[in-house]
Amino acid sequence: MFLQRFFHFFSRDIAMDLGTANTLLYTRSRGIVINEPSVVAMDVQKNAVLAVGAAAKEFL
């Protein structure tokens, strides 16, 4: 019951856009709070994430 109220509260105030180029996180009170490239850099030999967002884009 607590979790339902918790997620219901945030569902009205947070929006996430998982676009093809950038991921945006918007809150009603603060506007856009995250605007990061939708990129993940991975080490395929170790199957590990090296970086995400702008840091991962630098690998390109």
N, C-alpha and C positions, 0 to 999 in steps of 0.2 A: 504494500500500500504506500509506504514512504517513497519507494522508487518511482511509482507511477506519478505521484504528485511532483517529485523532483524533476522527472523528464518532461512532464506536462508544462511545468513552469518555464523551462528552457526552450521548449518547442515553439513557443510564441515569440521568443526574443532573439533567437539565433537562426541564421540561415547560412547554408554552405552551398557554394557553387563549385562543383567539381568539373571545371571546364577542361577543354582539351589542352590549352596552353598554360593557364594559371588556375590555382585553387584559391577561392575567396571565402573568407569567413566574415559575416556581417552580423553586428548586434544592433538592436534598435537604439540603444542608448549611446553607443560609441561609433557607429558607422562601420566601415571596413576596418577590421583589426588585423587581418592576415591577407596578404596578396603575394603568394609564392608561386614560382613555376611548378608545374605538375611533373616533376622529374625525380626519379630515384636512381642512385648509382649503387650498383651491386658488384660484389666480388663473386663471380659465378663458380670459382673453384672452391671457395669456402662457404658458399651459399649464405653470405652475410651482407647486410645493408651497410654501405660506406657513408652515404650522405643522402639527404633529401632536400628538395626545394632549390634555393639559389646556390647553395654549396654543391649540390649534385649537378646543376647546370654548368658550373665551371669545369667539370670533368669533360663535358662535350667540347 
